[in-house]
Amino acid sequence: MMRKTLLWLVMIVVSGTVFSQELQTGLREKSFSRNDWAKEKIAKRITWYQLKSGELFGEPQSINVIKVDLRKHKYDVSVVYSDSARILLSEMAEQQNALAAINGTFFDMKKGGAVVFLKAGNEVITPPNPEATALIREAAFAVGDSALVVEFPKEEWTHWHTNFEDIMVSGPMLVKNGKLVESDSVAFNTTKHPRSAIGITYDYELLLVTADGRHKDKANGLSMNELGVLMKELTCKNAMNLDGGGSTTLWLKEEGVVNFPSDNKAFDHEGARKVANGIAILRNK
């Protein structure tokens, strides 16, 4: 796993329309004040937040946020993945001696491996797949040590010409340049599910966010548009959706899994699904 000492993080948008003001207002049913969150310092410049009230958008919710201040380049952000079969996010993170990790992009449940473009440590792990990315090609997470610009190829998903060492395609885009991006009205977006997201704030802080779901009266989950509102209210300049549902997992080195994964249908920390990839926070050496 290649580690970076100078970090650039870019959210890249292929498409997406900006929310109308009416839609933003309609979704914002609760203030997102600092008093709503319990917080705990995990390491220098890394803070863990949990929603205290247990309610958001008028329904019971379980929200966890990891905030990493990247301004002094104390930490590396890396794509982690399994070489073969799916494994638990905790195993991937522990293999890299990570401090925190969140599940990554979409993958093949039977065979393992991402179904969209994935690059880690300057190595292409999964090549571009136009069919698989038809619905989720709106955004990519990219990390490098010197590059400033990412250009999408003219021949769509045929070639990637970038200096970024780690790239993870996912989507849809949730926030673009501080404005909400409206998701298509399809069941994947409108149904309330467990959700995972990643964002970068105006202050160059990385946010790893999970919203639990499928736990009636405890964690109802979010629609894609609600997830976008959450990321915007958490001061993200750019943010994108990651794989959610039963894959939604947030892990901390000293705590283990801190959200409530849904695969075991119990409201505990034991139901994490085996996944194919994730995003990890590593101490810069």
Secondary structure in CASP SS format (residue, H / E / C, confidence):
PFRMAT SS
TARGET T0000
AUTHOR 0000-0000-0000
METHOD secondary structure of the structure
MODEL  1
M C 1.00
M C 1.00
R C 1.00
K C 1.00
T C 1.00
L C 1.00
L C 1.00
W E 1.00
L E 1.00
V E 1.00
M E 1.00
I E 1.00
V E 1.00
V C 1.00
S C 1.00
G C 1.00
T E 1.00
V E 1.00
F C 1.00
S C 1.00
Q H 1.00
E H 1.00
L H 1.00
Q H 1.00
T H 1.00
G H 1.00
L H 1.00
R C 1.00
E C 1.00
K C 1.00
S C 1.00
F C 1.00
S C 1.00
R H 1.00
N H 1.00
D H 1.00
W E 1.00
A E 1.00
K E 1.00
E E 1.00
K E 1.00
I E 1.00
A E 1.00
K C 1.00
R C 1.00
I E 1.00
T E 1.00
W E 1.00
Y E 1.00
Q E 1.00
L E 1.00
K C 1.00
S C 1.00
G C 1.00
E E 1.00
L E 1.00
F C 1.00
G C 1.00
E E 1.00
P E 1.00
Q C 1.00
S C 1.00
I E 1.00
N E 1.00
V E 1.00
I E 1.00
K E 1.00
V E 1.00
D E 1.00
L C 1.00
R C 1.00
K C 1.00
H C 1.00
K C 1.00
Y E 1.00
D E 1.00
V E 1.00
S E 1.00
V E 1.00
V E 1.00
Y E 1.00
S C 1.00
D C 1.00
S C 1.00
A C 1.00
R C 1.00
I E 1.00
L E 1.00
L H 1.00
S H 1.00
E H 1.00
M H 1.00
A H 1.00
E H 1.00
Q H 1.00
Q C 1.00
N C 1.00
A C 1.00
L C 1.00
A E 1.00
A E 1.00
I E 1.00
N E 1.00
G C 1.00
T C 1.00
F C 1.00
F E 1.00
D C 1.00
M C 1.00
K C 1.00
K C 1.00
G C 1.00
G C 1.00
A E 1.00
V C 1.00
V C 1.00
F C 1.00
L E 1.00
K E 1.00
A E 1.00
G C 1.00
N C 1.00
E E 1.00
V E 1.00
I E 1.00
T E 1.00
P C 1.00
P C 1.00
N C 1.00
P C 1.00
E C 1.00
A C 1.00
T C 1.00
A C 1.00
L C 1.00
I C 1.00
R C 1.00
E C 1.00
A E 1.00
A E 1.00
F E 1.00
A E 1.00
V E 1.00
G E 1.00
D C 1.00
S C 1.00
A C 1.00
L C 1.00
V C 1.00
V C 1.00
E C 1.00
F C 1.00
P C 1.00
K C 1.00
E C 1.00
E C 1.00
W C 1.00
T C 1.00
H C 1.00
W C 1.00
H C 1.00
T C 1.00
N C 1.00
F C 1.00
E C 1.00
D E 1.00
I E 1.00
M E 1.00
V E 1.00
S E 1.00
G C 1.00
P C 1.00
M E 1.00
L E 1.00
V E 1.00
K E 1.00
N C 1.00
G C 1.00
K E 1.00
L E 1.00
V E 1.00
E E 1.00
S C 1.00
D C 1.00
S C 1.00
V C 1.00
A H 1.00
F H 1.00
N H 1.00
T H 1.00
T C 1.00
K C 1.00
H E 1.00
P C 1.00
R E 1.00
S E 1.00
A E 1.00
I E 1.00
G E 1.00
I E 1.00
T E 1.00
Y C 1.00
D C 1.00
Y C 1.00
E E 1.00
L E 1.00
L E 1.00
L E 1.00
V E 1.00
T E 1.00
A E 1.00
D C 1.00
G C 1.00
R C 1.00
H E 1.00
K C 1.00
D C 1.00
K C 1.00
A E 1.00
N C 1.00
G C 1.00
L E 1.00
S C 1.00
M H 1.00
N H 1.00
E H 1.00
L H 1.00
G H 1.00
V H 1.00
L H 1.00
M H 1.00
K H 1.00
E H 1.00
L C 1.00
T C 1.00
C E 1.00
K E 1.00
N E 1.00
A E 1.00
M E 1.00
N E 1.00
L C 1.00
D C 1.00
G C 1.00
G H 1.00
G H 1.00
S H 1.00
T C 1.00
T C 1.00
L E 1.00
W E 1.00
L E 1.00
K C 1.00
E C 1.00
E C 1.00
G E 1.00
V E 1.00
V C 1.00
N C 1.00
F C 1.00
P C 1.00
S C 1.00
D C 1.00
N C 1.00
K C 1.00
A C 1.00
F C 1.00
D C 1.00
H C 1.00
E C 1.00
G C 1.00
A C 1.00
R C 1.00
K E 1.00
V E 1.00
A C 1.00
N E 1.00
G E 1.00
I E 1.00
A E 1.00
I E 1.00
L E 1.00
R E 1.00
N C 1.00
K C 1.00
END
